Each structure stands twice: as C-alpha cells, then as structure tokens.
Amino acid sequence: LVATPTEIELRDHYDRNPNLYRDTDTTSFAEEIPEEVITTFESVRDKVRTSWVADKARRLAAERADAFIQALYSSQTEWDSDEFDHLRQAYGATTINIQPFPENRIFPTAGIPVNGLRLAFTLSNSRYYSDVIQTPSAAFVLIYREQIAARMPELDEIREDVTADYQADERMRLFIEKGEGLKNTLDD
C-alpha cells in the first residue's frame, strides 16, 4: 500500500516530470506561450497525484521483488518447496503461469516484455529465478520450472497454422504476380 504523498513530494514529482502534464493538443510557434496554455501545478494536481502513486507503487513492487530474490538466494530455497511458497506469500508475490514458448518466437505475455522473457533462457535448475523485470506498471521475477525438449508437432496440432500461413503466402504470391502483370502492361 502506497502512502499518501505530501505536498512537497507532489510538487517535486511535478517539477521532475513537467512534460507528462503538458497540454499535448496545444501547439504554439510564438516566442512566448500564451498564459492560458501554460500548465500549472494546480491545474494538473490530480494527474500529478495519480502519476506519483503509480510511480511509487512501481518502485515498491521492484524493491519487494528484489528482496524476494535476495531471500531466495540467501536461504538457497528450492522452487518447489514449502519454504518457497512461504517466502512468496511473505513478499506478496503472486503467481502467473505462462505458456511455454520457443526461444525464436517470443511475444509479450502477461504484461512481461520480450526482453524480460528472454531471461527465461538463461535460467536453469541451479539458478531458477531471474533478476527483477520492471515495467511501467509492475515488477516480475521469472521462475524456471523445466525446459521442454524441442519436438516436431503432429500435423493435426498445427494444421490451422500451416493452412493460414500457406494461404497468406499464396495471396502474397498472387498479389505480386498481378502487380508484375500490371507493370508490364503499363510499360508496353
């Protein structure tokens, strides 16, 4: 839970981030900005408070996530143990299960950016937790459970994907063929 900011903290946050509160719909090329266009602290106070609270919550989440992985390291806790569950609860960490993914096809998942998910491929049984992954709205720690061996899927498992890829390739081929035909007609 984030404490209520003081007036000094709000003004400091506003002063450090003035561009967050500018009126983006107003464009002026005059040497002096008209008085009514200038954004004052008082006019955006609620936005400043919301931004300050979100920023503080994000930093606190990152600090707790960092303390959680420090506790895992210090206690040499195994991920599938009661001690792990106890530490996870003590640090307020929630579990989000993500589907397995191959190293060459990583897409943002559960709010975790691609560069954070790439850390999964640096983890192992001996180092099963990642460093803290910060996003604008949360902090994540990846937990390694197992590496799934690569395999060739059965056609029935991927039939829809293969069909969609083929149809897209065929549409592109026909489009290019039609374009080349039109170009040749125009050149003649």
N, C-alpha and C positions, 0 to 999 in steps of 0.2 A: 504494500500500500504506500502510495506516494504522499508525502506531507503537503500541506497547503503552502504555496510559495509566499514569501514575503514580498512587499512592495519593492524592496531593493533587488531581490532576485529577479522579479519580473522585468524591472527596468534594465537590469544588466543583460538579461536574455534578449530583450528588445534591441538594446544598443549593439550587441554582438551579432545580431541577425536581422538588420533592418530591411534587407531585400525580401525577406519572407513576407513582409507586411505591406509592401508597396502595391498600389493600385495598378494592376497589370493592364487594365483596359484603357488607361490614360497614356497617351503619347504626346510629348511636347518637345518641340525643337527650338523653343525660345531659350534665350540665355538665362532667364530667370523663370523658375517654375511658379506658376500662379499659386497663390496662398491656398485656394480650395483643393489643389491637387496634392499638397504635402500631407503625408500620412503622419499623424501624431500618435504618440503612445496611447493617449486617452481614447482615440478613435478605434484602436485595434486591441484594446486591453484584453478582451475575451479571447481573441485569437492568440495573443501572446501567452495567456494562461494555459490554453489548450496545448500549445506548442511546448511550453515549459514542462508541463505534466508528462506529455508523451516522451520528451527528451529524457527527463529524469527517470521515467519508468523503463525506458530502453537501457539506460546506463545501469540501473539497479539490476535489471534482468541479466545483463552481461556480467556484472560483478558476482551475482549469485551463481551463474553458470560456471564462472571461473573458479569460485570457491568449491563448487561441486566437483569439478575435475581435479582440483588440488586435494580434496578429501579422498577421492578415489585413488589417486596416486599415493598419498601418504599411507593409507590403510591397505594398499595393494588388494583392493576388493575385486573379486571375480564378478563379472556382469550378471551371471545367473544365480546369484546368492541372495539370501535374506538380507545380508548387510548392504548390498547394492540397493535393494528396494527401500531399506530403511534410510539410506543416505538420499536417495531420490526424493522420498517424501519429506525428509528434513529440510532439503533445499528448495522444496516447492517445484520440482521438475515434473512436467507431465510427459507422458509417452505418446509419441505419434509414430505409428508403424507406416513405413513407406515401402512400396513395392520394389522388388529387386530391379536393377537396371544395369545394362551393359556399359562398359567404360566409354564406348564410342557413340553412345546415344543417351546423353544426359539432358534432361529437361527440368526446369524449376518444378519442385514438388513440395507441397505443404508449406509454401512460403520460403523455402530454402533455395537460394540462388544456385545456379550451375557451379560457380567457383567453389561454393561450400560443399556441394555434393561430390565434387571431385576428390575431396579429402577422404571419402569413403574408401578409395582405392589405395590409401596409404596406411590403412588400419589393418590390424591382424589380431590373432588371439592374445599376443603379448602386449600390444598397445591397442586396446579395443575402444578407446574414446578419442574423439577429435579435439582440437582446440576449439574455443568458442567461435561460433559463426554469428556475426552480428548483422542484422537487417534493420531497416528503419523502424520496424515495429516489434521486433523480438530478438531473442538470442537462442541459438541452438547448439547442441552438442550431439554429434553423431555417435552412435553406439554400434560397434561391429558385432554381428552375431555369427555369421558364417559367410563363406564365399561359395557361391553356387557355380558348379562346373559348367563351362560352355557346352552346349549341345545343339544338334541340328533338330529343330522342331518338326513335328509331323505336319504334312501339308494341311490337314484338316484344322490344325491350330492356327495357321496363318493364312488360310485360303482367302479371306476377305481382304487382308492387307495386300497380298500378292495381286489379287484381281484389281484392287483400286490403283496400285502402282502401275500395273500394265495398262489400264485404261487411261491414266494420266499421261504415260509415255506415248501411247498411241495417239491421243488428242494432240500432243505437242508435235509429234512427227507429222500428222496430217496438216496441222496449222503451218508448220514450216514449209511443207510441200506446196500448200496452197499459196503461201506468200511468195515462194520462189517462182511459181507459175505466173502469178500476177505481175511480178517484177519483170519476168521475161516478156510478157505481153506488152507491158509499158515500154520496154526497151526496143521492141520491134517497131 
